[in-house]
Amino acid sequence: MPKSLAKVHKKITKKRGNINSLNENSRDSQRLRRAGGREDKLARVSAARAKANQIHSMAGAIPLIYGSCS
């Protein structure tokens, strides 16, 4: 099950101590990279979804405004 970046960071910090002392390709650094990628992906998808919802809600409102004026 995927975990958030904060949870992964907290777990590694409890286990290892200082995060800065990790080897570049260690298991823990790979876990951090994957969790960071998931966070970025979620942010991009939610931003795109919000933008799409905003466009659709605005497109639906425009005919109602012009329809009520005529």
N, C-alpha and C positions, 0 to 999 in steps of 0.2 A: 504494500500500500504506500503510495507516495506521501511524503511528509513535506511540510513547509520548510523553507530555508532556516527560519528561526529555530524550529525544533531540531533539525539536523545539527545546526551550529551549537545549540545548547548541549546536545548529547555528546558531541565530539569534545567540547570544552570540559565536560564533566569527566570524560574518559582520559583525555590526553593532557589537559591543562591549556597551555598557550597554543592558539591556532597558528600563529606565525611560524612556528617551528616545524610545520608539516613538510614532508617531502613533496615535490611537485606532482609525482605520479602515485602517491600512496592511496590506499583505499579510502581513507578519510577525505583526502583532497578531491578525489573523484566523486565521492558522495556529495561534497559541498558544491562541486561544479554542476552535477546533475540537478540538485535541489535549486540552485540559482537559475538554471535553464528552465526548470518548471515554473518558477516564479515569473520569469520574463515572458514565457509563453502565455501564462494566465493573464498577465497584464495586457499583452498585445491583443489577445482574443477578447477580453472584456472591453477594451477601448474600441475595437472594431464593432463589437456588438452594440455598444452604447451609441456609436456614430450611426450605425444602420438604423437603430430604433429611433434616433432623433430625426433622421431624414424621412423615415416612413411616417412618423407622427406629424411632422411638418407638412408633408405632402397631403395627408388626409385632412388637415385643418384648412388648407388654402381654398379648396372648393366650397367648404362650408362658409367661409368668410365672404367670398364673392357671391355665392348663391343667396345669402341672406340680404345682400345689398340690392339685388335687382328685383 
